[in-house]
Structures are given as C-alpha cells and as structure tokens.
Amino acid sequence: MPVRFQLVIDCADPDRLARFWAAALGYELTPAPAGFATWNDFYRELGLPEEYLVDGADRISDPAGHGPTIWFHVVPDAKPRSADGIGVILSSA
C-alpha cells in the first residue's frame, strides 16, 4: 500500500510561500476541512495558539492527488537555520 505524506515547511510568511509554490508546482490552495469556513477555524477547534494562525493560505495540494500536501507552518520570529532535517507526517489513509 502506498504511503501518503505531508511536507511541513517552517517559515515566517506562509501565505506568500503557499501562493508562490502553488503556482510553481501547479498545485492549488487547499480548502478548509468540511464543516469549517477557514483553516483558522479548524486550527482553533484543535486548540492551536493564536500566534500560529495566519491570514491567508498556508497549505497547498496536488489537484491530481499524486504529490504530497505541503503545509507552510508559521514560526514566529523564524530564523534561518541549517537544513538538518525534514518534518514529514505519514499516514496509511
């Protein structure tokens, strides 16, 4: 069975990066989950602190369903760092 994964990228400006990479990769901005008007409404339901919420997009997906979902995770006061690892979320669904 294939493994689905989500790529998570820490950044200071998720909306700008999400829109850029959606255009560059032929992806689309991922709509909020069913039952939620926005991703922020969904994140609040999960109890995510307000400082991690962003205005605009923060998640993109492959419209064909072949590539990974990419989440641009806001990190307040993000500082450049060496690329010493990648955060990947795996799911069998």
KACOR-V472870 format. One line per field, one symbol per residue. burial: I if it has 9 or more other C-alpha atoms within 8 Angstrom, else O. A space follows every 10 residues. Layout:
# KACOR-V472870
burial=???
This chain:
# KACOR-V472870
burial=OOOIIIIIII IIOIIOIIIO IIIOOOIIIO OIOOOIOIIO IIIIOOOIOO OIIIOOIIII IIOOOOOIII IIIIIOOOOO OOOOOOOOOO OOO
